[in-house]
Amino acid sequence: MKLRLEGTLAECEQAAALLARMFDVVSVSDPYANRGRSRLVRVYVEARLDPGRTSTVPAELARQRVTLHRAHRELPGR
């Protein structure tokens, strides 16, 4: 999977570390500054599913439902 993180540098570093606990992270890019006067950065993460890690998801997280939106419309369900 290829993921793009966008946030402050500290947020992106923390999110990349959390992703590494759940996935086999192959690479994490250097931070790229957003355009203009934004203080946000983009970090690109390439990761693979790791069955050994994803099977240990805490039960409370596994039960949570989220609704994902893209361009103001719900993504198709599985």
C-alpha positions as CSV (number, residue, x, y, z in Angstrom):
1,M,0.0,0.0,0.0
2,K,1.1,3.5,-0.6
3,L,-0.1,6.1,2.0
4,R,0.2,9.8,2.1
5,L,0.4,11.4,5.5
6,E,-0.3,15.2,5.7
7,G,0.1,17.2,8.9
8,T,2.7,18.8,11.0
9,L,6.1,17.2,11.0
10,A,5.5,15.8,14.5
11,E,2.1,14.4,13.6
12,C,3.5,12.7,10.5
13,E,6.4,11.2,12.5
14,Q,4.0,9.9,15.1
15,A,1.6,8.5,12.6
16,A,4.4,6.7,10.7
17,A,5.6,5.2,14.0
18,L,2.1,4.0,14.7
19,L,1.7,2.5,11.2
20,A,4.9,0.6,11.8
21,R,3.3,-1.1,14.8
22,M,0.5,-2.5,12.6
23,F,2.1,-2.9,9.2
24,D,5.3,-4.0,7.6
25,V,6.6,-0.5,6.7
26,V,8.8,-0.8,3.6
27,S,9.8,2.9,3.3
28,V,9.0,6.4,4.7
29,S,9.9,9.4,2.6
30,D,11.6,12.6,3.8
31,P,9.0,15.3,4.6
32,Y,7.9,17.5,1.8
33,A,6.7,21.0,2.7
34,N,3.2,21.9,1.5
35,R,3.0,24.8,-1.0
36,G,2.6,28.4,0.1
37,R,2.9,29.4,3.7
38,S,1.5,26.2,5.1
39,R,3.3,24.7,8.1
40,L,2.1,21.2,7.1
41,V,4.2,18.6,5.4
42,R,3.6,15.5,3.4
43,V,5.2,12.1,4.1
44,Y,4.8,9.1,1.9
45,V,4.7,5.6,3.4
46,E,4.9,2.3,1.6
47,A,3.6,-0.6,3.7
48,R,2.5,-4.2,3.5
49,L,0.0,-6.1,5.5
50,D,1.6,-8.2,8.2
51,P,-0.7,-11.0,9.4
52,G,1.3,-11.4,12.6
53,R,0.7,-7.8,13.6
54,T,-2.8,-7.3,12.3
55,S,-4.1,-10.3,14.2
56,T,-3.2,-8.5,17.5
57,V,-5.4,-5.5,16.9
58,P,-7.1,-4.7,20.3
59,A,-10.7,-5.7,20.3
60,E,-12.0,-2.2,20.9
61,L,-10.3,-1.0,17.7
62,A,-11.4,-4.0,15.7
63,R,-15.1,-3.2,16.6
64,Q,-14.9,0.5,15.7
65,R,-16.8,1.5,12.5
66,V,-15.7,4.5,10.5
67,T,-17.2,6.1,7.5
68,L,-14.7,7.2,4.9
69,H,-15.4,10.2,2.7
70,R,-13.7,11.3,-0.5
71,A,-14.7,14.4,-2.4
72,H,-17.8,14.8,-0.3
73,R,-19.2,11.3,-1.1
74,E,-19.0,8.1,0.8
75,L,-16.6,5.5,-0.6
76,P,-18.2,2.3,-1.9
77,G,-18.5,-0.5,0.7
78,R,-16.8,-3.8,0.6
